[in-house]
Amino acid sequence: MLMLPGLAHHPRIQLVACADPRPEARIRFTADFDAPSYAEFGELCDDPNVEAIYLATPHQFHAAQVARAAEARKHILVEKPLAVTLAEAASMVERARAAGVHLMVGHSHAQDGPVLAARRLIASGEVGAPRLMTALNYTDFLYRPRRAEELDTSQGGGVVFSQGAHQVDVVRLLGGGLVRSVRAMTGAWDPARPTEGAYAAFLTFADGAAASLTYSGYGRFDSDVFLDWVGEMGQRKDPGRHGLARAALAGLPDAAAEAALKASRTYGAPGQPPGLPPLEPPEFHNQFGLVIASCEQADLRLTAQGVEVHGDAARRLRKAPLPAVPRGEVWDALCTAVLDGIPPLQDGAWGMATLEVCLAILQSAREGREIALHHQVAPKGP
């Protein structure tokens, strides 16, 4: 639902088919787009009109579905994280390579305009290399309606897989990609939500840089206060709505009611207005909490408008151009890969390297030690 407005209105994309096990979603898609809808994923892969597939399925299904799509010679955009295990991720990368198709990971907040602008600024040499990066985000993630597997770490549940991938992607992109080691702790402090709801991690990079990552999804402090009350999706946010996620969840009688509430927000659910979602050009960029990169000649603070450059004698804001459609940077990268043949920045190998860091956060917390990494890659291009 978050990606649909950009998909439906992007000038280089046409929605020609979908697959969904839910009949209400298939009926809605056919009505909205005058295109076929399938109950089985394999049928979508075999549709000759399909050039690329966007996988918005639960994490544990990514590996098998990417294998099927690659077999059908379809390009693939898969939601983060790429997979749940490194073995799955490696298989996905190899299958896409062997089939000659692009495998791209997204949406990740490293694809937000301000992050990409900061990367270009660093690559230009103007501010020097990053030496210390800080990423901090406090949200109500754990108390939004969840399916059972979203609270099961073994199936990719918890904040490390779903939210850590964003923070890791951001600091890897700014810091050159090559994380050397991870030391971390995680918190699972609510027995009713038996998975990780928080973590703190310290990453070292091959060139000596370091990054500290802090995330809490326990719904108390809201770090959007540091982004002038612009929310994650780039929308203005009312701080007076504090605690609503916890309150809504507390009013539900059981897990079945929670799953039903989650389902009510999915595509094709009863009560949704018919027709395509309207195109509402974004007012601000998407953001993922406070991000500061201390470079050799300046400190960079990412905002919902661009990059705030703190130099020795002055501070200035370099605005990043807003995308024409929501999350347009992701769709532009997909189109550039499929239609223009330019490999995406966040390809399968990049997604595997980010997954390795997320898994190392869990392993370090579990074993109480620093974890060395072995599958890191540098970002493509300047």
C-alpha positions as CSV (number, residue, x, y, z in Angstrom):
1,M,0.0,0.0,0.0
2,L,2.9,2.3,0.7
3,M,4.5,1.6,-2.7
4,L,1.4,1.5,-4.8
5,P,1.0,5.3,-5.4
6,G,4.5,5.5,-6.9
7,L,4.1,2.4,-8.9
8,A,0.7,3.5,-10.3
9,H,1.8,7.0,-11.3
10,H,5.4,6.5,-12.4
11,P,5.7,7.5,-16.1
12,R,8.0,4.6,-17.1
13,I,6.0,1.8,-15.3
14,Q,2.8,0.0,-16.3
15,L,1.1,-2.4,-14.0
16,V,0.2,-5.4,-16.2
17,A,-0.5,-8.2,-13.8
18,C,-0.4,-9.2,-10.1
19,A,-0.4,-12.3,-7.9
20,D,-2.1,-12.5,-4.5
21,P,-3.6,-15.4,-2.6
22,R,-6.4,-13.2,-1.4
23,P,-9.4,-13.0,-3.9
24,E,-10.4,-9.6,-2.7
25,A,-7.0,-8.2,-3.7
26,R,-7.2,-9.9,-7.1
27,I,-10.7,-8.5,-7.8
28,R,-9.6,-5.0,-6.8
29,F,-6.5,-5.1,-9.0
30,T,-8.4,-6.2,-12.1
31,A,-10.9,-3.4,-11.5
32,D,-8.2,-0.7,-10.9
33,F,-5.8,-1.7,-13.7
34,D,-7.9,-3.7,-16.2
35,A,-5.2,-6.4,-16.0
36,P,-5.1,-10.1,-15.0
37,S,-4.5,-11.2,-11.5
38,Y,-3.3,-14.6,-10.4
39,A,-3.8,-16.7,-7.3
40,E,-0.4,-18.4,-7.8
41,F,2.9,-16.7,-8.0
42,G,4.2,-19.0,-10.8
43,E,1.3,-17.9,-13.0
44,L,2.5,-14.3,-12.7
45,C,6.1,-15.3,-13.6
46,D,4.8,-17.1,-16.7
47,D,2.9,-14.1,-18.0
48,P,4.7,-12.9,-21.2
49,N,3.7,-9.3,-20.6
50,V,5.6,-9.1,-17.3
51,E,9.1,-7.7,-17.5
52,A,9.8,-7.1,-13.8
53,I,8.2,-8.3,-10.6
54,Y,8.0,-6.4,-7.3
55,L,8.0,-8.8,-4.4
56,A,6.2,-7.4,-1.3
57,T,5.8,-10.7,0.4
58,P,6.9,-11.8,3.9
59,H,10.6,-12.3,4.3
60,Q,10.6,-16.0,4.5
61,F,9.2,-16.4,1.0
62,H,11.7,-14.2,-0.8
63,A,14.3,-16.9,-1.7
64,A,11.9,-19.3,-3.4
65,Q,10.0,-16.6,-5.2
66,V,13.2,-15.0,-6.5
67,A,14.3,-18.4,-7.8
68,R,11.0,-18.8,-9.6
69,A,11.0,-15.3,-11.1
70,A,14.6,-15.7,-12.2
71,E,13.8,-19.0,-13.9
72,A,11.2,-17.1,-15.9
73,R,13.7,-14.4,-16.8
74,K,12.0,-11.7,-14.9
75,H,13.8,-8.8,-13.3
76,I,13.1,-8.6,-9.6
77,L,12.7,-5.9,-7.0
78,V,12.4,-7.5,-3.6
79,E,11.5,-5.8,-0.3
80,K,14.2,-5.7,2.3
81,P,15.7,-7.7,3.9
82,L,16.8,-9.7,0.9
83,A,16.3,-13.0,2.8
84,V,16.5,-14.5,6.2
85,T,19.7,-16.4,5.9
86,L,23.0,-15.8,4.1
87,A,22.7,-19.2,2.3
88,E,19.3,-18.0,0.8
89,A,20.7,-14.7,-0.1
90,A,23.7,-16.2,-1.9
91,S,21.4,-18.5,-3.8
92,M,19.2,-15.6,-4.9
93,V,22.2,-13.6,-6.1
94,E,23.5,-16.6,-8.1
95,R,20.2,-17.4,-9.7
96,A,19.7,-13.9,-10.9
97,R,23.2,-13.8,-12.2
98,A,22.8,-17.1,-14.1
99,A,19.5,-15.9,-15.6
100,G,20.9,-12.6,-16.7
101,V,18.3,-10.6,-14.8
102,H,18.6,-7.7,-12.3
103,L,18.0,-8.4,-8.7
104,M,17.4,-5.2,-6.7
105,V,16.5,-4.6,-3.0
106,G,14.1,-1.9,-1.9
107,H,12.6,0.1,-0.5
108,S,15.5,0.9,1.8
109,H,15.9,4.4,3.3
110,A,19.4,4.5,1.8
111,Q,17.4,5.2,-1.4
112,D,15.9,8.4,0.1
113,G,17.0,11.6,-1.7
114,P,18.9,13.2,1.3
115,V,21.0,10.0,1.7
116,L,21.8,9.8,-2.0
117,A,22.7,13.6,-1.9
118,A,25.0,13.0,1.1
119,R,26.7,10.2,-0.7
120,R,27.3,12.4,-3.8
121,L,28.7,15.1,-1.5
122,I,31.1,12.7,0.1
123,A,32.1,11.2,-3.3
124,S,32.9,14.7,-4.6
125,G,35.7,15.0,-2.0
126,E,34.3,18.3,-0.7
127,V,33.8,17.2,2.9
128,G,36.4,14.4,3.0
129,A,35.8,10.8,4.0
130,P,33.4,9.8,6.8
131,R,35.1,8.9,10.0
132,L,32.1,8.5,12.5
133,M,28.4,8.0,11.7
134,T,25.5,8.0,14.1
135,A,22.0,6.7,13.3
136,L,19.2,6.8,15.9
137,N,15.5,6.1,15.5
138,Y,12.8,5.6,18.1
139,T,9.4,4.5,16.8
140,D,6.2,2.5,17.6
141,F,7.1,-0.3,15.2
142,L,6.6,-3.2,17.6
143,Y,3.0,-2.0,18.4
144,R,1.7,-1.7,15.0
145,P,-0.6,-4.6,14.0
146,R,1.5,-7.6,13.2
147,R,1.1,-11.1,11.8
148,A,2.4,-14.0,13.9
149,E,5.6,-14.4,11.8
150,E,6.5,-10.7,12.2
151,L,7.0,-11.5,15.9
152,D,9.1,-14.6,15.2
153,T,12.8,-13.8,14.7
154,S,13.4,-17.2,13.0
155,Q,11.0,-16.1,10.2
156,G,12.6,-12.7,9.8
157,G,10.5,-11.0,12.5
158,G,11.6,-8.2,14.9
159,V,13.2,-4.9,14.4
160,V,16.7,-6.1,13.4
161,F,15.5,-7.6,10.1
162,S,12.8,-5.1,9.2
163,Q,14.2,-1.9,10.6
164,G,17.9,-2.6,11.0
165,A,18.2,-3.1,7.2
166,H,17.3,0.5,6.8
167,Q,19.9,1.9,9.2
168,V,22.6,-0.5,8.0
169,D,22.0,0.4,4.4
170,V,22.3,4.1,5.2
171,V,25.6,3.9,7.0
172,R,27.1,1.4,4.6
173,L,26.2,3.7,1.7
174,L,27.7,6.7,3.3
175,G,30.7,4.8,4.7
176,G,31.8,3.0,1.6
177,G,30.0,-0.3,2.2
178,L,32.8,-2.4,3.7
179,V,31.9,-3.2,7.3
180,R,34.6,-5.1,9.0
181,S,33.0,-6.1,12.3
182,V,29.9,-5.7,14.5
183,R,29.4,-5.6,18.2
184,A,25.8,-5.3,19.4
185,M,23.1,-5.9,22.0
186,T,19.4,-6.4,21.4
187,G,16.3,-6.0,23.6
188,A,13.2,-8.2,23.8
189,W,11.4,-6.6,26.7
190,D,7.8,-7.4,26.2
191,P,6.7,-11.0,26.6
192,A,3.6,-10.4,24.6
193,R,5.8,-9.4,21.6
194,P,8.4,-12.1,21.8
195,T,11.0,-10.8,19.4
196,E,13.7,-8.0,19.3
197,G,12.1,-4.6,19.8
198,A,15.4,-2.7,20.1
199,Y,19.1,-2.9,19.4
200,A,22.3,-0.9,19.7
201,A,25.2,-1.8,17.4
202,F,28.8,-0.6,16.8
203,L,30.2,-1.1,13.3
204,T,33.8,-0.7,12.2
205,F,34.7,-0.3,8.6
206,A,37.7,-1.5,6.6
207,D,39.1,2.0,6.3
208,G,38.9,2.7,10.1
209,A,35.6,4.6,10.1
210,A,32.9,3.6,12.6
211,A,29.1,3.8,13.0
212,S,26.8,3.5,16.0
213,L,23.2,2.4,15.4
214,T,20.4,2.8,17.9
215,Y,16.8,1.7,17.3
216,S,13.8,1.2,19.6
217,G,10.4,0.3,18.4
218,Y,8.7,0.3,21.8
219,G,6.5,3.3,21.1
220,R,7.5,5.7,23.9
221,F,10.1,8.4,22.8
222,D,9.6,9.6,19.2
223,S,12.8,10.6,17.5
224,D,10.8,12.5,14.8
225,V,11.2,15.4,17.2
226,F,14.7,15.7,15.7
227,L,13.3,15.9,12.2
228,D,11.0,18.8,13.0
229,W,8.0,16.4,13.3
230,V,8.2,15.1,9.7
231,G,7.3,11.4,9.8
232,E,9.1,8.5,8.1
233,M,7.0,8.8,4.9
234,G,7.7,12.5,4.6
235,Q,4.4,13.6,6.0
236,R,3.8,16.3,8.6
237,K,3.2,14.6,12.0
238,D,1.1,15.6,15.0
239,P,3.1,15.0,18.2
240,G,-0.2,15.0,20.1
241,R,-1.0,11.5,18.6
242,H,1.7,10.0,20.9
243,G,0.9,6.5,22.1
244,L,-2.0,5.7,19.7
245,A,-0.3,2.5,18.4
246,R,0.0,1.0,21.9
247,A,-3.5,2.1,22.8
248,A,-5.1,0.5,19.7
249,L,-3.2,-2.7,20.3
250,A,-4.2,-2.8,24.0
251,G,-7.9,-2.8,23.0
252,L,-7.7,-6.0,20.9
253,P,-8.8,-9.2,22.6
254,D,-6.4,-11.7,20.9
255,A,-3.9,-12.4,18.1
256,A,-6.7,-13.2,15.7
257,A,-8.1,-9.7,16.2
258,E,-4.7,-8.2,15.6
259,A,-4.3,-10.1,12.4
260,A,-7.7,-8.9,11.3
261,L,-6.8,-5.3,12.0
262,K,-3.6,-5.8,10.0
263,A,-5.6,-7.3,7.1
264,S,-8.0,-4.4,7.1
265,R,-5.1,-2.2,5.9
266,T,-4.0,-4.3,3.0
267,Y,-4.9,-3.8,-0.7
268,G,-8.4,-4.8,-1.5
269,A,-9.7,-4.9,2.0
270,P,-13.4,-4.0,2.5
271,G,-14.1,-0.3,3.0
272,Q,-11.3,1.0,1.0
273,P,-12.3,3.6,-1.6
274,P,-12.3,2.2,-5.2
275,G,-10.0,3.4,-7.9
276,L,-6.3,4.3,-8.1
277,P,-4.6,6.1,-5.3
278,P,-4.3,9.8,-6.1
279,L,-1.0,11.2,-7.0
280,E,0.1,13.5,-4.1
281,P,3.6,14.9,-4.8
282,P,5.6,14.6,-1.6
283,E,6.2,17.8,0.5
284,F,9.3,16.3,2.2
285,H,11.6,13.4,1.7
286,N,11.2,10.0,3.5
287,Q,13.5,9.8,6.5
288,F,14.6,7.2,9.0
289,G,15.5,9.1,12.1
290,L,18.5,11.1,13.1
291,V,21.6,10.5,10.9
292,I,24.9,12.4,11.3
293,A,28.1,11.7,9.4
294,S,31.2,13.3,10.8
295,C,33.6,13.6,7.8
296,E,37.2,14.9,7.7
297,Q,36.2,18.5,6.8
298,A,32.5,18.8,7.9
299,D,29.7,17.1,9.7
300,L,26.6,16.2,7.7
301,R,23.1,16.0,9.2
302,L,20.4,14.4,7.1
303,T,17.0,16.2,7.2
304,A,13.7,15.7,5.5
305,Q,14.7,18.4,3.0
306,G,18.3,17.5,2.2
307,V,21.7,17.6,3.8
308,E,22.7,20.1,6.5
309,V,26.5,20.8,6.2
310,H,28.2,21.9,9.4
311,G,31.6,23.4,8.5
312,D,34.2,25.1,10.5
313,A,32.7,28.6,10.1
314,A,29.2,28.1,8.8
315,R,26.1,25.8,8.5
316,R,24.2,25.5,5.3
317,L,21.3,23.4,4.0
318,R,21.7,21.7,0.7
319,K,18.2,20.8,-0.4
320,A,17.7,17.5,-2.4
321,P,15.2,17.6,-5.2
322,L,11.9,15.8,-4.3
323,P,10.9,12.9,-6.4
324,A,7.9,13.3,-8.8
325,V,6.1,10.3,-7.2
326,P,6.4,8.9,-3.7
327,R,9.5,6.8,-3.3
328,G,10.4,7.7,-6.9
329,E,14.1,7.1,-6.3
330,V,13.4,3.3,-6.0
331,W,11.3,3.2,-9.2
332,D,13.8,5.3,-11.1
333,A,16.5,2.9,-10.2
334,L,14.4,-0.1,-11.3
335,C,13.5,1.5,-14.6
336,T,17.1,2.5,-15.2
337,A,18.2,-1.1,-14.6
338,V,15.4,-2.8,-16.7
339,L,15.0,-0.3,-19.5
340,D,18.4,1.3,-19.7
341,G,20.7,-1.6,-18.7
342,I,22.4,0.2,-15.8
343,P,22.9,-2.1,-12.8
344,P,21.2,-0.8,-9.6
345,L,23.2,0.5,-6.6
346,Q,21.2,-1.7,-4.2
347,D,21.6,-5.0,-6.1
348,G,21.5,-8.5,-4.8
349,A,25.2,-8.5,-3.6
350,W,24.5,-5.2,-1.7
351,G,21.4,-6.7,-0.1
352,M,23.3,-9.8,1.0
353,A,26.0,-7.6,2.6
354,T,23.4,-5.6,4.5
355,L,21.7,-8.9,5.6
356,E,25.1,-10.1,6.9
357,V,25.3,-7.1,9.1
358,C,21.8,-7.6,10.5
359,L,22.6,-11.3,11.2
360,A,25.8,-10.2,12.9
361,I,23.8,-7.9,15.2
362,L,21.7,-10.9,16.3
363,Q,24.7,-13.2,16.6
364,S,26.8,-10.6,18.6
365,A,23.9,-10.0,21.0
366,R,23.4,-13.8,21.4
367,E,27.0,-14.7,21.9
368,G,28.3,-11.5,23.6
369,R,31.2,-11.0,21.2
370,E,32.4,-9.0,18.2
371,I,31.5,-10.6,14.8
372,A,33.8,-10.4,11.8
373,L,32.2,-10.0,8.4
374,H,33.1,-11.7,5.1
375,H,30.6,-10.8,2.4
376,Q,30.8,-7.0,2.2
377,V,30.8,-5.0,-1.1
378,A,31.5,-1.4,-1.9
379,P,28.7,0.6,-3.7
380,K,28.9,0.8,-7.4
381,G,29.7,4.1,-9.1
382,P,31.2,7.3,-7.7
